Each structure stands twice: as structure tokens, then as C-alpha cells.
Amino acid sequence: MIAAHAPLELPFAPKPFRGELFSSWLLRLAAANCVSLDELLLGFQSSYPSAPCPVSLDLNLDRDFLRAMARFSRVPMITLSRLSLENQVPDPESTLLLWLTNNSGHFSRQLSRRLAYAFCLSCIAQQNSIHVRWEWTVACLLHCSVHKDPLCIGCPSCGDLDPLRFGIVPVAGHVSCQSCDADLLGHPDRSAHRPSSPRVIAIEKAYRLALRGIAPDLAPLDGASGAQFRHFVDDTLRLLVDHQESQWSTRGGNHQPILLSSRHEMIGTISQLIMNACPDCDMYERQARYRKSLKLWSSLLAHLNLDSRRCLASASRAWPSVLQRRFATAFGKTTRRSWPYP
């Protein structure tokens, strides 16, 4: 596509899938018209110069941009607006999302403006046209909601974090990496998935419901709302990411984005904090869980300065009450031990 001669309407326009990311549909749109995503956006801007260029191709899409893109692609604007992440899950920017960087060298795919993704092998193998669902961009979700399989990140052969060929149809159960052509579905590393803890799966299921405002069905959180549970998971996950980054900086290591971090360990820690508050056990077990909970909170708070601790304490007011009480106790003990304040 040559920018100076881009058409006002594209000849081919694939229909968006329900729950698909906007950037995923854009990549399929580019593939259907035999151009790269860079070339597609360049042609769009030459044909509709007054349309604002979005910073993100998945979040907070401007209505004027969507209106022009609807005319360019011949897809109704209301259909395109549903693909923006905030229209699929309330307040998505309050949670921790996966982001791509341009480190892989695929500059034609607008990596810095797109959300990163994990993917389910079973879903990819069954799709009529390869695309990414919004759930695969949430850092806290580690399993497919349909097949219950662990989600995969990147190509196991070359490590490319954006390996999918958007828009193609899987043939004979084969999906090749766009960088190295390795088979993503048949790679031997894919057969050795880490076994998932039932406790982690239960927490993840509750969080998926909380994203839609539904209260968690967990014994330790009886009476807690979906919003309270979501606040706790989001705030704690940010704390764990900060804790990991501080450890890397202390050891002199390179900064590791959350996409490369061990999300399984982070979600496992969150599940421990929740399950340690479970009242359905005998007195001795409750006391043991109480001590474990305080010890875990204290280790997480130890690397924070006083202002950061107070900010987290303020945020904890939106958590479920039982988790808020455990945190408050640990916060008090840690703060007293750190006296005098620097």
C-alpha cells in the first residue's frame, strides 16, 4: 500500500470476533489486504488526515478515530468500539496488563502501541482466523477460561513475544511462529506444562468474575464484593512486581518486565495470602496460618519506604475486611520495627 494512493475504503475487511482485541483485528485487517500494520496505518492516515492517531491501539480509542476507521474498513463503528478494552472489562487500566516492547525488532507490527498477550494452544488450533482475546492480556489470568489449559507466552524456539500470524487459518493443527517458522502447537516444550494448583485456579476463576463485578465464591472472603477482591489482587500484584524489581536492582540484574517474570509464583503468593485468612479450620491451624500471613506480609513490606507503606495502607481500605485486618496487623508490626524513621 502506497500512502499517497491509499483508498478511502479497503477492499477486504474481516469481521471482528466477540472478545477480540482491537489491535488483533487491525493485524487481521492488514493481513487480509496483504500489507503490514505499519503500512495499513500509514494508508489510513493519508486518507483520513484529520482523524487523531491513538497512543494505544487497545485502550481509550478516540471516537473520531473509530468513525474514520469504520469508514476505511466498512465495519460499523459500534462494532469497532466494542473491541476497545474498556468496553470489554470495566476500568482495565486499574489492573495490571501485559505490554509489548520493540526489543524483538518487529517494528512493522507497532509493538510499543499494543498490549502483549499469552495464548491458549487449544483455542489457537480451533480458531477459524487466528486472533487474540482480551483475557489473554491480563497479567493475573494464567489459564484459558474455556479449556482450563495454562496459557503460553512467546515462541518456545526463538523467544519472540509476538509470535502469532494473525488472520491465518490453522491447517492440520500447525501454527508457525512469524519469526522462526517453528510450530507453536507441536513444539516438545509445550507438552511439559507446569501442573496448576487447584488453589491458584480457584483464585483466578474468582478474579475473572470480579473483573465483571461478580462477588468471589471463596470461603475466606464470604461477604466481599467483586470490586473489593479485584482491588486486593491488583494492589498486591503491583506490590509483588515492585518487590521483584527491587530484588533485581539489588543484585545488579537487568530490569525484567512482568511479561518475563514468573507470574505463577506471584499468583501463588496472592493465593497464600487469601487462603491463610480462611476461618474453616481448627484453632491450631488458624494460628499457624495467621503467623504465616503476617510473616509473608512483613517480607513484602520490608523493601518499601514509609510513604509507600502508607499509600498501600490507604489503598487497603478498599480490600475485603478480613484481608485488610491481616495487612493492618503486619503493617503495624513492620512500622514499629522500623523506628526511628529515616
N, C-alpha and C positions, 0 to 999 in steps of 0.2 A: 504494500500500500504506500503510495506517494502522498505526502501530506498536502501538497499543492493541488492534488486532483482527487482528494478523498470524496466519496459520495455522501450525499445528505442522508441516505438510508442504506444500510448494509444489505447485501443480497441474501445472507443466511443468518438466522437468529435462533439458537436453541432455546427451548422453553426452560425457565428456572425450575429447579426441584424444590419441594417443600423442605424447609430447614437448611437450605444451602447457603453458604457464604456468598456475599456479593462479589468478592474477588474471585471466588471459584467460578461463578457464572461468567465473569469477564474473561477469564482464561479460556473457558469453553467457547465463548463468543469469538475470541481471537482465533482459536484453533479451527472453528467452523469456517472462518473466512481466510484461512491459510496465511495468517500474519502472526507476529509476536504481540504480546501485550503492550510493549512499548510502541510498536507501530500502530496498534489499534487506538491507543490514547492520543498519539500524535495526529492521526487522521481525524479523530473526534474533535480535538481542539482546533484544527484548521477549519472544520466545517461548522463548528459552534464556538467561535472565539469568545462570545460573551458568557458562556457557561463557566462557573467557577471550578477550579481544579481542586479536588478534595485532597486533604493531607493524608487521610486514611481511606483505603478502598473497602473498608468493612464497617467503620464506625462513623456516626454523625454525618451521613451523606446529605448534602445540600439539596433542597427541593428543586432549585433551578438546574442543578447538575442532573438530577434524576429525570426531570422533564425533558431536557435535551437528549439524554441517553435513551429515554423511551422512544423518542422520535428517530434517533440514529439506529436503534436496534429493532424498531417496530414491535416492541414489547410494552404492554400497558404500564404506565407509571406506578399504579397502585401495586402491581405485581413486583416491580423492582424495589419499591420502598419496603416491602416485607422482608427483603433479603438483608437489609441493614441490621446489624446485630442487636441494636437497642429495641428493634421491633420484634425480636425473637425471644429475648430474655430481658426483663426489667433491669435497668441500671447496670449494664455489663461492665462499665469502667470501674465499678466498685470492687469487682472481683479481679483475680489475677489471671491474665490471659497470656498466651504464648505469642511471641513476636519473632519474626524473621529478621535477619541482617543481611547485608550484601557480601558477607565473607565468602559465600560459596561461588561468587563470580557470575551468577546468572542475572546480569543487570537488565536483561530484556524482560524479566518477569516481575519487576517492581517489588523486590523483596522488602525494602525498607518501609513500604506503604501497606503491606499485607500482614495479616495475622498468620502465625505459624500454626501447624496442625500435627496431630497424631492421626493414625488411621487404623481402621479395623480391616484385617485381611479378608475376612468373610464378606463384609459389606462391599469392599472394592471388587471382589471376584464376581459378585452378583449384580453390580450396577450396570445399567444399560449405557451409561455415559459416566466416566469417572469424574467425581466431584467430591467436595468436602462439606461435611455438615458442621453447623456451628458448635455442637457439643465437643467436637474434637479440638477446639481451640482453648478450652478451659483447663487450666493447669491442674485443678483438683480432680478432674474426671479421668480415670485411668483405664476404664473398661467400656466396652461397647454396650449401649443400653439395649440393643437387640439381641446380639449373640453372647453377651457376657464375657467375651474374649478380651484379654489385655490388648490395649491399643499399642501400636508400634510407632516409633519415631525414626524418621530418616531411612536411608538405604543402608542395609547391613554390609554392603560391599564397599561402597565409596564414602559413606557417611554424609551424603548430601541430605540436608534437612528439608528440601523441597523436591522430592523425587518423583512425584506423580505426573503423568502425562494427561493433563485434563482434557476431557472430551472424547477420548478414545473408548472403544468397546473392548472389554477383556475377551480374548479369543483363546479357547481351550485352557482356561484357567491360568493364563500367562499375562502378567503386567510387568513391563520392563521399566527400569529406572531411566529417567530422562537424561541422566548424566553418564552412566556407565553401561546401560542396557542390561544390567543384571536383573534376573527375575525376582521381583519383590515377593511374590507368592510362594515360590518354590525354594527360596534360599534355606540351606540347612540350619542357620541360626534361628530361623523363625519357629522351628519345631521344639525348641527348648525354652518355652516361656517360663518365667518365674511363677511358681504357684501363688495364687492370690489368697490372702487371709479372708475368711468369711466376715471378720470384724471390719476389715477395710472395705469390703464390698457393701456391707450394710451402711457404713458411714457415707460412702459415695452415693448410694441409692437415695439416702435421706437428703444429701446435698443437692442432687439433681432435682428432687421435688421442691427443695427450698428455693431453687432458682426460679421456680414458677409460683412461689408464695405459699406452698403447702407445708403444713407443720410436720416435723420429723416424727417417725414412728419408732422411737428409741426409748428404752426403759429409763436410762439416766436423765432424759430430757422431757419427761412427762409434763405436759402443760406449756412447753416452749413453742413459740411461733416459728414459722419458716424464716421470717426476717431475722429473728434473734440467732437462729442456728447459722444462717448464712453469714451474718456479721462475725460470729465467732470463728468460723472456718477461714474466712477471708483475712481477718486480722491476724490470726495465728499463723496462717501460711506465709503472710508477709514477714512476720517475725522470724520464722524459720529460714526464709530466704536471706534476710539480713544477717541472721546468725551464721549461715553458711558462707556468705560473702566476707564476713569479718574473719572467719577462720582461714579462708583463702588468702586474705591480705596479711594476716599474721604469719602465715607460712611462706609468704612471698610468692604465692601462686598467681596465675592469671585469673582475671575475672571470668567466672563461669555463669552464663545466662541460665535462667531457670529451665530452658528447653533442654539443656545438657545436664542439669542437676538430677539427683536421684529423687524423683517425686515419690517413689514408693516409700522411702524412708520418712519423708515429710508427712505424707498422709498417714503412715503408721504411727508417727508421733502424735498427730492430732487425734487419731482413734484411741490411743492410750489415755490422753487427757480426758476424753469423753467417757470411756469405759471405766476409768478409775473413779468416776463420780457415781457409778451405779450403786443404788441402795439395796439391790436384790441379792444380798449375801449375808453371811453371819458377821458377828461383831468383829472377830479377829481379821477376817478378810477385808472388812470395811476399813479397819485401822491400817492394814498393810497397803491398801490402795490409796488411802489418804496420804500416807507418808511418801509413796511413790509419786503421787501427783504433785506434792509440794517440792520434792526433790527435782522433778522434771521442770516445773515452772522456774525454780530458782536457777537452774543451769541455763535456761533460756534468757532470763532477765539479767544474768550476771554481766553480759557484754554490753548492756545498754547503759547510757548515762542517765542521770536523774530526770532530765527533761523528757527523754524518750520513754522512760518508765511511766511518767505522769501522763503523757499523751496516750499510752496504751491503757492506763488505768481509766482515763476518761472514756476511751472507746469501749472499754469492757462493760460500761453501763448498758450497752445495747445487747449484751450476750444473755443466754439463758441464766437464770438466777443461780442454779447450782454450780455452774462453771464460773460465774462471776465471783461467788464466795471463795472457791478454791484459789482463784487467781489473787483475790484481795488478801488472803492469808499469806500466800507466798510473797506478794508484793511488800507487805508489811515486814516480814522477816528479812527479806533481802535488803530493804531500805535501811532497817535498823543496823544490819551488819556492815553497811557501807558508810556509816557515820564515823568521822565528820565528813560532810560533803566536800568534794573538791571545789 
